[in-house]
Amino acid sequence: MREEHLAEGETIVMQLRTHPKKIVKPVLLLLVLVAVLVAVWVLPLPVDAVVLWFATAVLVLLGIVAAAGPFLRWRTTRYVITNQRVALRTGILTQTGRDIPLYRINNVTFEKQLSDRFFGCGTLVISDGTDQPGMVLDDVPDVEQVQRTLQDLVRQGQQLSDD
């Protein structure tokens, strides 16, 4: 989120991207496809050169399709916590966003699966007491620290409104 998108007096506290674990599988698939491609060209196969070039084109296309989508989704998903709101921005061609003002937040929970513990991330669920489902932030790096920071900001906002 850029400074010009902030309200007057609003400052960015944390700006996060989903954990890079989101692109581990596509990168591994890309490596497997490269290994297959090398094997196709190195091993003496009884096929014509046209077939080799066709297989190469198919493998390259598969690699691009398999890796580009997840990489672009990872690259374009951002979580921003300011002193006034939590914002989720995502989208490759069409950008979508959702904001929850801090004063409306009534619950912040996190979930860490086994793989999340290994990678040091987790899912953060922010509820705001409306009919809408909570905001779910997937694969948040250091999710417990983000939860504590968010709870502190919510508490500070409540104390200011009580004064």
BELMO-V239821 format. One record per backbone hydrogen bond with DSSP energy under -0.5 kcal/mol. CO is the residue of the C=O (numbers start at 0). NH is the residue of the N-H. E is the energy in kcal/mol with one decimal. If there is no record, write none. Layout:
# BELMO-V239821
co,nh,e
CO,NH,E
CO,NH,E
This chain:
# BELMO-V239821
co,nh,e
1,4,-2.0
2,5,-1.7
6,9,-2.1
10,82,-1.8
13,80,-3.2
15,78,-2.8
16,140,-0.5
18,21,-2.0
19,22,-2.1
20,23,-1.3
20,24,-0.6
22,26,-1.8
23,27,-2.5
24,28,-2.7
25,29,-2.2
26,30,-2.2
27,31,-2.2
28,32,-2.5
29,33,-2.2
30,34,-2.2
31,35,-2.4
32,36,-2.4
33,37,-2.6
34,38,-2.4
35,39,-2.6
36,40,-1.6
37,41,-2.5
38,42,-2.4
42,44,-1.3
44,46,-2.1
47,51,-1.6
48,52,-2.4
49,53,-2.3
50,54,-2.8
51,55,-2.4
52,56,-2.4
53,57,-2.4
54,58,-2.5
55,59,-2.6
56,60,-2.4
57,61,-2.7
58,62,-2.4
59,63,-2.4
60,64,-2.6
61,65,-2.8
62,66,-2.0
63,67,-2.7
64,68,-1.0
66,70,-1.9
67,71,-2.9
68,72,-2.6
69,73,-2.4
70,74,-2.6
71,75,-1.9
72,76,-0.6
73,76,-0.8
75,77,-0.6
76,17,-0.8
77,88,-2.6
78,15,-3.6
79,81,-0.5
79,86,-3.3
80,12,-2.9
80,13,-2.3
83,101,-2.4
84,81,-3.0
85,99,-2.3
86,79,-2.8
87,97,-2.0
88,77,-3.1
89,95,-3.7
92,94,-0.6
95,89,-2.6
97,87,-2.6
99,85,-2.2
100,103,-1.6
100,104,-0.6
101,104,-1.1
106,126,-2.8
108,124,-3.1
110,122,-2.9
112,116,-2.2
113,117,-1.7
114,118,-2.0
115,119,-1.7
115,120,-2.2
119,141,-2.7
121,139,-3.5
122,110,-2.2
123,125,-0.5
123,136,-3.3
124,108,-2.5
124,126,-0.5
125,134,-2.8
126,105,-2.4
126,106,-1.4
133,135,-0.5
134,125,-2.8
134,136,-0.6
135,137,-0.7
136,123,-2.6
138,18,-2.9
138,140,-0.5
139,121,-1.0
139,142,-0.8
141,144,-0.6
141,145,-1.9
142,146,-2.5
143,147,-2.3
144,148,-2.5
145,149,-2.6
146,150,-2.7
147,151,-2.5
148,152,-2.3
149,153,-2.4
150,154,-2.6
151,155,-2.7
152,156,-2.2
153,157,-2.1
154,158,-2.4
155,159,-2.2
156,160,-1.9
157,161,-1.6
158,162,-1.1
